[in-house]
Amino acid sequence: MSKQKQATTLGELKASGYQSVSIREEMRRNLIAMLRQKQNMFPGIIGFDETVIPQILNAIISGQDIIFLGERGQAKSRIMRSLINLLDKEIPVVKGCEINDDPFAPICKGCQERLAKEGDALEIAWLPRQERYGEKLATPDIAIGDLIGDVDPIKVAEGRYLSDELTIHYGLIPRTNRGIFCINELPDLTDRLQVGLFNLMEESDVQIRGYRVRLPLDVFLVASANPEDYTNRGRIITPLKDRYGALVRTHYPTTIEDEIAIVEQERRQFTSDELEYYVPQYMKEIVTEVTHLARKSPDINQRSGVSVRTSIANYETITSNAIRRAVIVGEKLAVPRISDLPYIQSSTGGKVELETFEETKEEKVIEGLIRKAVANVFNRYYQVNELEEIVAQFNGGFSIEVSELMDAKTYMRYVKEMIGLIDVAKAAADSEKPEAIASAVEFILEGLHLNRRLNKTESKGKTVYRR
């Protein structure tokens, strides 16, 4: 590799023994090497090991272009951008070429003329893998010139004929020659553009302003699409869809554990935080359970999907409210509680679409999801009949008042007054710190209420649990 890097002319490159391969051959070779070494080809992708990733690997080994089909927030763009890990660190190109021509076999007329004239003295440069990736979000206003190319009026004004290939200003796809080009939301391209793209893939030529140019590009084409787009906004024309070798269906995390892992990886973090915060496992589970329930709810439009971003935003919201409370009451540790959950209305509302639009209904639907999520998680942690000792103490007239801005010391007084509550709280909190115990107390009380063992009344920001 050191000899290859030192080569600055075609002659030196030949002497180094370097051999050019196609983009598909290169990706296939590197993929097989990484499989043998058990390397992670898609860092940061969670929950696809047994489903999506094997399909991607099969497509690459087969040399097939790929369409990723899935709802929003299913890591389609991240997977596409991760494909550069399968490219060589750098490759030689004709120096100054707009479309990264292979020095051994240039395809543009300008480089062919330079090779014929300069021979082994042809200058080369080394193109890193990061510059071999191109991406475009498909929108209805994209023109054929953006993707493929158009006549450059300045070059025509310089004296060239319109039929001269050298008058072309290359678009994004030719400029990603010998690389990976990704189109996000492919159905949003007009049929005319899709036909042009198909022609480039199938016939290796482009037709610009009435004349035809042979352009045998070496590009690995990847696209993404949302199933909803096939009926609402656009479609992928059949000849183009047929040209893509593999259609890989993505999905949302199938388990709570995978969703939590994604949330913890993707949540926004601040290095300047002065306050320490801790999110109990059951609160993480409640946040992700809300999202999983939303994906099954008949009140929510499932065609548009419920993204993992919903879980991420809700996690950030309850953590932020816990920090706000800690600052106000003067505590050093911020721990989210059940009383923080109403605030996820704001971070959930913009990420789900109801089957029927009613402002009041959206709030009720989200409230219902929260209640069901808390009940499901509580019942995974506790058997209600094992908490009869605590429930019995409420039968004697005992009551507990909680609120969003109540400090942890007040909760600890309740814990000391009620027999057995401290042990039950510690089991869920996995901590003996007052702030964590306060969160666990709310979790237990709300769980008992949702299992119809305690009554709950709310007034002026305060909640009272009693029999």
C-alpha positions, -999 to +999 in steps of 0.1 A: +000+000+000+029+024+007+041+020-029+006+026-042+003+058-022+036+071-035+026+066-071+019+099-088+018+088-124+002+060-144+037+045-150+045+044-113+011+029-106+017+001-131+051-006-116+036-009-081+015-038-093-018-022-085-048-037-101-081-019-105-114-037-098-150-027-101-169-011-071-189-043-067-158-065-068-141-042-043-170-042-018-175-080-022-138-086-015-136-064+015-169-078+029-156-113+028-124-103+045-143-085+072-166-116+077-135-138+081-121-114+107-156-111+124-155-073+121-186-052+127-195-037+093-224-017+106-214+000+139-243+016+157-270-006+140-290-025+167-316-052+163-309-061+127-283-089+131-307-117+124-330-100+099-318-070+078-280-073+079-279-109+064-300-096+034-276-067+029-245-090+030-261-114+005-269-085-019-233-071-017-218-106-022-241-109-053-232-075-065-268-063-064-280-027-061-303-023-031-335-006-022-343-002+016-380-002+022-392+008+056-411+034+077-394+065+091-368+061+118-357+026+109-320+035+103-321+033+065-299+063+060-274+052+087-271+018+070-265+034+036-238+057+050-222+027+067-215+011+034-184+032+029-168+008+055-167-017+027-146+005+004-108+006+001-092+034+021-082+051-011-081+044-048-061+060-077-080+084-101-069+106-130-058+138-114-083+166-121-110+143-135-146+153-125-158+117-125-129+100-107-118+081-138-098+049-135-062+057-148-061+023-165-095+027-183-109+063-184-144+067-196-147+104-202-135+119-234-112+144-218-093+117-198-091+094-228-075+122-248-051+129-220-041+092-217-035+090-255-013+121-253+006+116-220+007+078-217+025+066-185+032+102-176-006+107-169-008+122-134-029+104-108-043+113-074-056+092-045-093+095-036-102+085+000-132+064+007-151+093+024-152+112-009-166+082-028-200+085-012-228+106-026-263+111-013-294+130-025-328+135-010-354+130-037-377+159-041-402+167-070-381+198-080-350+178-089-340+180-126-321+155-148-292+179-147-289+176-109-285+138-110-270+130-144-258+163-161-266+190-185-250+212-211-227+238-196-234+271-215-200+285-205-182+256-222-204+262-253-195+299-252-159+289-252-163+275-287-173+239-283-202+223-303-233+212-285-227+177-297-193+176-281-192+155-249-169+180-233-197+205-231-214+184-203-215+196-167-217+163-149-244+157-122-242+140-088-242+104-100-213+107-125-193+126-099-197+096-077-183+073-103-164+043-087-183+050-055-216+046-037-246+068-045-277+068-024-311+083-032-333+089-002-371+086-008-368+073-043-406+074-051-405+112-048-385+113-081-407+120-111-413+092-136-391+110-162-362+112-138-366+075-129-365+066-166-333+085-169-319+067-139-329+034-153-313+042-186-281+050-169-281+017-149-293-005-177-278+010-209-248+029-195-257+060-215-274+093-209-294+115-233-289+152-226-304+179-247-312+156-276-278+139-280-266+106-266-235+101-246-220+067-236-212+068-199-204+034-185-203+045-149-191+021-121-215+031-093-232+011-066-267+025-064-287+024-032-321+038-025-346+041+003-384+043+002-412+045+027-441+020+019-466+049+023-450+066-006-462+040-030-498+052-027-496+087-013-468+106-030-453+086-058-441+052-069-410+034-082-416+027-119-415-011-126-384-011-149-363+008-123-375-014-094-367-045-115-332-032-121-324-031-083-313-065-074-324-066-037-353-051-018-344-051+019-373-046+043-363-028+075-383-028+107-386-012+142-368-028+172-387-060+180-377-060+217-378-035+245-341-042+252-330-033+216-351-001+217-335+009+251-300+002+236-308+025+206-322+052+229-291+052+251-269+053+221-287+081+203-300+104+230-286+139+232-259+143+258-242+174+272-207+173+285-212+205+306-239+191+328-232+200+365-260+178+378-258+141+380-288+122+367-298+085+368-327+069+349-340+037+366-344+007+343-382+006+348-384+042+336-365+033+305-388+004+299-419+026+304-407+051+278-400+024+252-431+005+261-452+036+252-436+035+217-442-002+213-478+001+223-482+031+199-471+008+170-500-015+178-527+011+186-557+012+163-560+049+171-526+057+155-519+056+117-495+027+113-488+035+077-467+064+087-450+045+115-439+054+150-402+061+149-376+052+175-371+090+177-403+089+198-386+069+225-354+090+222-374+123+226-395+110+254-364+097+273-348+132+269-381+148+281-384+129+314-347+133+321-350+171+314-380+174+338-361+155+365-331+179+361-355+209+363-370+195+395-336+188+410-325+224+403-357+239+418-357+218+450-319+219+454-311+182+450-278+169+435-292+138+418-320+140+391-341+109+388-372+107+365-405+097+382-440+087+371-451+123+377-427+133+349-445+112+323-473+137+314-446+159+298-440+134+271-473+146+256-453+173+238-425+150+226-449+123+215-477+144+199-455+156+169-443+120+161-476+101+158-505+106+134-540+097+146-564+079+123-589+107+129-578+143+137-591+155+170-570+177+193-586+163+225-584+127+212-546+129+207-541+138+244-564+110+255-547+084+233-513+093+246-525+093+282-540+058+276-506+046+262-488+059+292-512+042+317-510+009+299-472+011+296-468+018+333-491-012+341-473-035+318-439-027+332-451-027+368-465-062+363-432-074+350-415-062+382-441-072+408-468-096+416-496-076+431-505-103+457-470-099+471-477-063+480-507-070+502-488-059+533-485-024+518-521-023+505-534-033+540-518-003+556-539+020+533-570+002+545-564+017+579-567+052+565-531+058+554-526+080+524-496+093+504-494+126+486-469+130+458-462+158+433-438+166+405-419+192+425-419+173+459-384+167+472-370+133+479-368+138+517-406+140+519-409+106+501-384+092+526-407+101+555-435+081+539-411+052+534-402+052+571-438+054+582-450+024+560-438-011+569-421-030+540-422-001+515-384+006+517-375-030+507-400-031+478-387+003+466-351-007+468-358-038+446-370-016+418-346+014+423-315-006+425-301+022+446-305+035+482-302+072+473-333+092+483-340+105+448-340+070+434-362+057+463-387+086+456-390+075+420-395+039+430-423+049+455-442+066+427-438+036+405-452+013+431-481+035+440-491+041+404-488+004+397-511-005+426-535+021+414-535+007+378-541-028+393-571-013+411-557-018+446-554+019+454-575+050+445-560+081+431-572+117+432-555+146+415-559+183+424-538+214+418-507+195+407-508+170+436-518+134+436-531+115+466-531+077+468-555+061+493-580+032+496 
